[in-house]
Amino acid sequence: MKLVKGKVISTKMAKTATVLVERRKIHPIYKKGIKVTKKYHVHDEIGVKLGDNVKIVETRPISKTKRWRIVEVLKK
């Protein structure tokens, strides 16, 4: 079970939020730290707002694009 922290960047869909997850990665040649971001469509039963920091977990497929759900809101 994967737990990931991210920030809500969109809540325009019904029961769905878009979460931006940011992680640090070392460049293989230059050995410099770079930021890598990825957006996830997340199932939202809690009712989060724009800008909330949330913890999400991988789950069974809920729809064509949703494979994650919100576990808790870390910071409003």
N, C-alpha and C positions, 0 to 999 in steps of 0.2 A: 504494500500500500504506500503510494507516494504522497507525501505532504509537501506542499509548495506555498510560499507566501508571495502575494502580489498586490497590485493596486487596481481598483475598479476604475475603468476609463469610459464605460458606456453602460447605460441601463435602459436603452430604448426598446428592447424586445420584451415580450411578456415572459416572466419567470426565467429570464436569461440575462446574465451580465457578461461583459467582456472584461477580462482581467489581464493586465500587463505584468508579466513576470520577467524580472531582470536578474541576470547572473553574471559573474565575473569568469573570464576564461583567459588563459595564457596563450598568446600567439605562438604557434609552433616554431617559427623561424626567428622572429624578433624578440621573443621572450618578454613581451610587454603585455600588461593586463588590459583587456578590452571588455567593454560591456556588451552582452548579447541579450536581446529582448525577444520575447515571444508572446503572442496574444492567444488567449484561450477563451472559448465560449463556455460559460459555467452555468450550471443549473442553480437558480436562486430561489429558495423557499423562504429565506429570512427577510428579504426586502432591503438590500443594501443600497447605499446612495453613492453618487459620484465622488471619487476621491478617497473612499474607505480602503484601509489596508485589511486584507482578508487572508485566511488560510484555506486552501482548496485541497481536495483529495481526489485521486483518480477513482473512477467508478465504472459501472457497466454503461454501455451506450444508451443514452436517453433519447437522442435524436441523431440526425445525420451529422451534425457538427459538435454536439455536446457529449463529452466523455469525462467531465469533471463536475464536482459539486462543491458548494461552499460549506465548510465545517463551522467556522466562527469568524466574527468580525474582531480584528485585533485593535484597530484604532479608527475612530470616526473622524 
